[in-house]
Amino acid sequence: MTEESSRALIVERFGSPPRIVERPVPVRSPGETLVRVHAAAVGHLDLNIVDGRFGVLPEPPFVPGTNACGTVVESDVHPEGSLVLLRGSGLGLRRDGCWAEHVVVPDKAAAATLDGADPAVACSFFSAAGAAWAAVHDVAAIGEGQRVVVTGAAGAVGSVAVQLAVRAGAEVIGVVGRPAKLAHVPAGAKAILAADLSEEALGGAVDALVDTVGGPVLAAALPLVRPGGRAALVGYSAGREFTVDLADFLLADVAVLPVNLMSRAGGLAEVGERLLAEITAGDLTLNVERYGLDRIDEAVERLRTGAAVGKVALTMD
Ligand SMILES: NC(=O)c1ccc[n+]([C@@H]2O[C@H](COP(=O)([O-])OP(=O)(O)OC[C@H]3O[C@@H](n4cnc5c(N)ncnc54)[C@H](OP(=O)(O)O)[C@@H]3O)[C@@H](O)[C@H]2O)c1
């Protein structure tokens, strides 16, 4: 190979901003695949790892990045030049991750992906689209004619959840926190601000809630679900805690259900392939904000503050 050095982002200690280092292109051992990374996702999980706030953590200094997409450079099992997704096998958790121009991964952490897919989409779509699918179809069981509220409706999970619920024949109200995001709620849904959430604004109680925001937004949205309705809880960007008054909870008679993509991921593999094909074909929309390695601070800030519209990815090309 001709390239001698390669850039990577390193976290020296938990909570410190990642910084760029030049290092030799990593060398693989048998059982490993060397990949030229085109794009790597910057997700909430990655930020929790950078902050040292996750159950499994790498030993600093480490290269973060749990999901990426790239081209195989050397491997015993994956065809050279093929496009692969990188995830699992402790990537970015128990071993260096993918926020780098080159990465060596266990063979089984690489899997062929759709030829012609946009690498920034391919590496970041699954957590959003998979969680949205699970929330809308498997957990909230949204169907024709139902009235549904989706919070964080311009976010990655929320925007896909809106599209899937609209497609299922539901009447969808998309809730966003900031006025600038109203225009980013996908077509087919009514867009309103979280501050305006009320039964009046919704035109009456709804059948289901898909909440991707948590905290005070969940507290405001949950009472708007009708008795016998369902609430699928996906995320907690706005707050991890939520207080329940048991008397109100029992009276409300709403099923509050967790969406856990990790436990459902295996069963959603085929759905994932279909959703990536739909995004690639333009039948489903998932916005991805892209940043070079030298703009990691901006990428992190956009995601942390909730200002990002859709997914955030590092692009290395
Ligand atoms: N349960 C699972 O298996 C699973 C799978 C994937 C993702 N998740 C979680 O689901 C949540 C949504 O994921 P996502 O990829 O859709 O994230 P996202 O694109 O960042 O969307 C989250 C939305 O939360 C809102 N928000 C309100 N206050 C915020 C704050 N203080 N900081 C950040 N965002 C804030 C923002 O919308 P407004 O500006 O409209 O308020 C933002 O668009 C995350 O918590 C993620 O960890 C869970």
The ligand as an ORCA input file, in Angstrom:
! r2SCAN-3c Opt
* xyz 0 1
  N     -33.994      3.152     22.486
  C     -33.143      2.883     21.512
  O     -32.845      1.742     21.203
  C     -32.569      4.034     20.764
  C     -32.099      3.906     19.452
  C     -31.644      5.035     18.791
  C     -31.625      6.254     19.454
  N     -32.025      6.325     20.741
  C     -32.089      7.588     21.470
  O     -33.170      8.313     20.930
  C     -32.926      9.703     21.091
  C     -33.126     10.386     19.769
  O     -32.113      9.954     18.873
  P     -31.880     10.771     17.553
  O     -30.788     10.085     16.838
  O     -33.155     11.018     16.881
  O     -31.326     12.122     18.178
  P     -31.449     13.589     17.609
  O     -31.517     13.579     16.131
  O     -30.348     14.327     18.281
  O     -32.877     14.039     18.123
  C     -33.139     14.278     19.450
  C     -34.045     15.493     19.521
  O     -34.191     15.787     20.886
  C     -34.492     17.161     21.000
  N     -33.869     17.771     22.170
  C     -34.526     18.464     23.119
  N     -33.704     18.856     24.070
  C     -32.499     18.418     23.755
  C     -31.235     18.513     24.371
  N     -31.069     19.133     25.528
  N     -30.192     17.953     23.760
  C     -30.351     17.297     22.605
  N     -31.545     17.154     21.967
  C     -32.601     17.721     22.549
  C     -34.047     17.817     19.725
  O     -35.223     18.205     19.070
  P     -35.871     19.623     19.223
  O     -34.847     20.614     18.794
  O     -37.035     19.514     18.343
  O     -36.213     19.751     20.683
  C     -33.422     16.712     18.900
  O     -33.773     16.819     17.546
  C     -31.528      9.825     21.674
  O     -31.646      9.988     23.064
  C     -30.896      8.492     21.356
  O     -29.886      8.145     22.281
  C     -32.509      5.250     21.404
*
